[in-house]
Amino acid sequence: MRYAAGIDLGGTFVKFALVSEDGKISYKDKLEIGSKATREDILDTLKEAIQKIKLFADQQGNKLSGIGIGSPGIIYDGVVIGGAENLNGWSNVPLGEIFSNEFNLPVFADNDANVMGLGETVFGAAQNCTDVIFITVGTGIGGAIVMNGQLYGGYKNRGAELGHFTVDHKGVDCNCGGRGCLEAYASTSALVKRYAELSGLSEELVNGILIVEKFKAGEAAAVQCMEEHTDYLGHGIASFVNTFAPQKVVIGGGISEAGQFYIDMIKKSTFSYAMPDCSVFTDVIGATLGNNAGCMGAASLVFKNTN
């Protein structure tokens, strides 16, 4: 049995786990990095996380096959090139070189959303599938494309920014610098903003949980918001289905755990817009790995790239 260290770097925490080739987690924990952490602080925390995993693995007599890291940003050939605005100084960081030298193990790194999507493909909702689209709905919208069993990120891993597919070419400005992006209309942040507009509540008093509760209670503003939200998601996902014809579209992120009704609304919208010939073999489903997706996906980078 092979084992890997799976590292999930977020904006405030590093989550980490020892994962076996058959998808079992024998050890997991997290370390706080804090919003003011410097580049060196983050690297030190990652090193500590890997040390903790290695110590546990050694105690159990399990040899690590490698280290997988999921991180915000654009990552190519083990280097964080940039694009991780929520982490201070997190650009031009050679993660692969730093930690392979430190631990004398192969190191594989990729974007956090890509890693989550790979985790759901290898160990989660899309097991036994070769072609998968993964969408994570949160503050923004992230995504991953799995083609023929492998992550696809375009030339030098610069693509797969599924949240920045245009759904309205004359639409609202997006944080990416474009306008009319799926993220600007269908993220949880956009949902909260829309509900605040319709309900008259301050955005500070609104979150996804509240909107779901109000929706279930039949409140008009919440029903309208959720219908708009899932309709926009369906529009975007239908375009991905028409382009890639995946076997599974997996929906992740906190709001995806609201209930099966949420996935069903997105599924209905998706198939109302997708071309029937493209979507005939596609299903839209909820993610199943939850908070473990990042660590398990990072570990799967090791299993995919080593013997």
QUIVENMO-V97816 format. One record per residue. N is the residue number from 0. RES is the residue in one letter. PHI is phi in radians with two decimals (* if undefined). OMEGA is omega in degrees with one decimal (999 if undefined). Layout:
n->{N,N}
res->{RES,RES}
phi->{PHI,PHI}
omega->{OMEGA,OMEGA}
This chain:
n->{0,1,2,3,4,5,6,7,8,9,10,11,12,13,14,15,16,17,18,19,20,21,22,23,24,25,26,27,28,29,30,31,32,33,34,35,36,37,38,39,40,41,42,43,44,45,46,47,48,49,50,51,52,53,54,55,56,57,58,59,60,61,62,63,64,65,66,67,68,69,70,71,72,73,74,75,76,77,78,79,80,81,82,83,84,85,86,87,88,89,90,91,92,93,94,95,96,97,98,99,100,101,102,103,104,105,106,107,108,109,110,111,112,113,114,115,116,117,118,119,120,121,122,123,124,125,126,127,128,129,130,131,132,133,134,135,136,137,138,139,140,141,142,143,144,145,146,147,148,149,150,151,152,153,154,155,156,157,158,159,160,161,162,163,164,165,166,167,168,169,170,171,172,173,174,175,176,177,178,179,180,181,182,183,184,185,186,187,188,189,190,191,192,193,194,195,196,197,198,199,200,201,202,203,204,205,206,207,208,209,210,211,212,213,214,215,216,217,218,219,220,221,222,223,224,225,226,227,228,229,230,231,232,233,234,235,236,237,238,239,240,241,242,243,244,245,246,247,248,249,250,251,252,253,254,255,256,257,258,259,260,261,262,263,264,265,266,267,268,269,270,271,272,273,274,275,276,277,278,279,280,281,282,283,284,285,286,287,288,289,290,291,292,293,294,295,296,297,298,299,300,301,302,303,304,305,306}
res->{M,R,Y,A,A,G,I,D,L,G,G,T,F,V,K,F,A,L,V,S,E,D,G,K,I,S,Y,K,D,K,L,E,I,G,S,K,A,T,R,E,D,I,L,D,T,L,K,E,A,I,Q,K,I,K,L,F,A,D,Q,Q,G,N,K,L,S,G,I,G,I,G,S,P,G,I,I,Y,D,G,V,V,I,G,G,A,E,N,L,N,G,W,S,N,V,P,L,G,E,I,F,S,N,E,F,N,L,P,V,F,A,D,N,D,A,N,V,M,G,L,G,E,T,V,F,G,A,A,Q,N,C,T,D,V,I,F,I,T,V,G,T,G,I,G,G,A,I,V,M,N,G,Q,L,Y,G,G,Y,K,N,R,G,A,E,L,G,H,F,T,V,D,H,K,G,V,D,C,N,C,G,G,R,G,C,L,E,A,Y,A,S,T,S,A,L,V,K,R,Y,A,E,L,S,G,L,S,E,E,L,V,N,G,I,L,I,V,E,K,F,K,A,G,E,A,A,A,V,Q,C,M,E,E,H,T,D,Y,L,G,H,G,I,A,S,F,V,N,T,F,A,P,Q,K,V,V,I,G,G,G,I,S,E,A,G,Q,F,Y,I,D,M,I,K,K,S,T,F,S,Y,A,M,P,D,C,S,V,F,T,D,V,I,G,A,T,L,G,N,N,A,G,C,M,G,A,A,S,L,V,F,K,N,T,N}
phi->{*,-1.62,-2.30,-2.46,-1.51,-1.93,-2.06,-2.10,-1.54,-2.02,-1.27,-2.23,-2.36,-1.87,-1.70,-2.61,-2.72,-1.70,-2.11,-1.62,-1.05,-1.64,1.52,-1.59,-1.79,-1.71,-2.76,-2.66,-2.88,-2.60,-2.23,-1.44,-1.93,1.40,-1.24,-1.81,-1.10,-1.47,-0.94,-1.17,-1.04,-1.14,-1.10,-1.11,-1.19,-1.07,-1.06,-1.09,-1.08,-1.14,-1.05,-1.11,-1.12,-1.09,-1.08,-1.11,-1.05,-1.08,-1.11,-1.56,1.32,-1.84,-1.47,-1.32,-1.51,2.93,-2.17,-1.99,-2.28,-1.83,-2.45,-1.05,1.89,-1.55,-2.22,-2.43,0.95,1.41,-2.02,-1.35,-1.38,2.87,1.47,-1.92,-1.14,-1.48,-2.15,-1.17,1.19,-1.57,-2.54,0.94,-1.88,-1.44,-0.98,-1.03,-1.14,-1.03,-1.53,-1.23,-1.20,-1.20,-2.00,0.96,-2.36,-1.17,-2.18,-2.23,-2.32,-2.70,-1.01,-1.07,-1.18,-1.04,-1.13,-1.07,-1.10,-1.16,-1.04,-1.17,-1.32,-1.38,-2.12,-2.03,-1.12,-1.95,-0.96,1.22,-1.85,-1.82,-2.26,-2.44,-1.94,-2.01,-2.18,-1.98,-1.83,-2.67,-0.94,-2.12,-2.20,-1.90,-2.90,-2.56,-2.09,-1.95,-2.14,0.92,1.44,-2.13,-1.09,-2.10,-2.20,1.34,-1.10,0.93,1.07,-1.64,-1.88,1.09,-1.49,-1.18,-1.24,-1.99,-1.32,-1.40,-1.89,-2.67,-1.19,-1.97,-1.45,-1.27,-1.16,-1.99,-1.07,-1.33,1.80,-1.61,-2.51,1.27,-1.28,-0.92,-1.04,-1.22,-1.97,-2.17,-1.26,-1.10,-1.05,-1.17,-1.09,-1.09,-1.09,-1.14,-1.13,-1.06,-1.09,-1.33,-1.60,1.47,-1.37,-1.20,-1.02,-1.14,-1.70,-2.04,-2.57,-1.08,-1.09,-1.06,-1.11,-1.10,-1.06,-1.15,-1.08,-1.11,-1.46,1.45,-1.13,-1.03,-1.12,-1.18,-1.08,-1.08,-1.09,-1.17,-1.16,-1.12,-1.02,-1.26,-1.19,-1.10,-1.04,-1.07,-1.01,-1.11,-1.14,-1.04,-1.15,-1.17,-1.13,-1.11,-1.48,-1.94,0.80,-1.28,-1.27,-2.32,-1.91,-1.85,-1.81,-2.12,1.70,-0.95,-1.23,-1.16,-1.58,-1.12,2.57,-1.08,-0.98,-1.16,-1.10,-1.11,-1.13,-1.16,-1.07,-1.05,-1.13,-0.99,-1.34,-1.33,-1.92,-1.26,-1.22,-0.98,-1.18,-1.45,-1.76,-1.05,-1.87,-1.77,-2.24,-1.93,-2.40,-1.49,-1.15,-2.14,-1.51,0.98,-1.22,-1.52,-1.02,-1.13,-1.14,-1.21,-1.17,-1.10,-1.09,-1.17,-1.01,-1.16,-1.12,-1.27,-1.98,-2.27,-1.78}
omega->{177.6,179.5,179.5,171.8,178.1,-175.3,-179.7,-178.9,177.3,-177.5,-177.9,-178.4,164.5,173.6,-176.7,-175.8,168.0,-172.9,176.8,-176.4,179.2,172.5,178.2,174.6,-179.3,179.9,174.2,-179.6,175.4,177.7,179.9,174.4,177.4,-174.0,-177.9,-178.4,176.5,175.4,-179.2,176.4,-178.6,179.0,178.3,179.8,175.7,178.7,179.2,179.5,-180.0,177.8,179.8,178.3,-177.5,179.1,179.5,-180.0,179.4,179.9,179.9,-177.8,-179.9,-179.5,178.2,175.1,-179.7,-177.8,175.3,-177.5,170.5,-175.7,169.9,174.0,175.2,-174.9,178.5,177.0,175.8,-177.5,171.8,-175.7,-179.3,175.1,179.0,-172.7,-177.7,178.3,-175.5,174.9,-173.0,175.0,-175.8,-179.4,-178.3,-175.6,-178.1,-178.5,-176.4,-171.5,173.0,175.6,-176.8,-172.0,179.8,178.7,173.6,-178.4,178.8,-177.4,176.4,177.5,-173.6,178.7,176.8,-178.3,177.3,178.4,177.6,177.9,179.1,179.1,-176.1,-170.9,-168.9,-169.5,-175.4,176.5,178.2,174.4,178.5,-174.9,-169.8,167.9,178.4,178.0,174.5,-175.2,179.8,176.7,170.4,172.8,175.8,-179.6,177.0,176.7,173.5,179.8,179.9,176.2,-178.0,173.4,176.2,-179.6,-177.9,-176.4,-179.1,172.2,-177.2,-173.2,-179.0,174.9,-171.3,177.9,-176.6,166.2,-175.9,175.4,176.7,-171.8,174.9,-171.8,-175.5,178.2,178.2,179.7,-178.8,-176.0,176.2,177.5,177.6,-178.5,175.9,-179.4,-177.6,-177.6,-168.5,174.2,175.0,177.3,178.8,177.6,179.1,179.9,-179.3,179.5,178.0,178.4,-175.1,-174.8,-176.5,177.7,173.2,178.8,-179.3,-178.2,-172.8,169.9,-177.0,-179.6,179.5,-177.7,178.5,178.4,179.8,177.3,-179.6,178.3,176.7,178.9,-172.2,-177.3,-179.8,178.4,179.1,-179.0,-178.3,177.5,177.4,-178.2,-177.7,176.0,176.7,177.9,178.8,176.4,-178.1,-177.9,177.7,177.9,176.9,178.0,179.4,-177.4,-170.3,-178.0,-178.4,172.3,-179.1,163.4,-175.9,-178.9,178.2,-175.4,-173.8,-175.5,178.7,179.1,-179.6,-178.6,-178.3,179.4,-178.1,177.6,-179.4,178.0,178.5,-179.5,179.5,179.3,-179.0,-175.1,174.5,-178.7,-176.6,175.9,-176.5,-178.9,179.1,-171.2,-172.8,-178.9,-174.2,170.5,176.7,-173.4,176.3,175.2,-177.2,-174.2,177.9,-177.0,179.3,-173.0,-177.2,-179.5,-178.2,176.9,177.9,177.4,-178.6,172.7,179.1,-177.5,-179.6,-169.7,176.5,178.3,999}
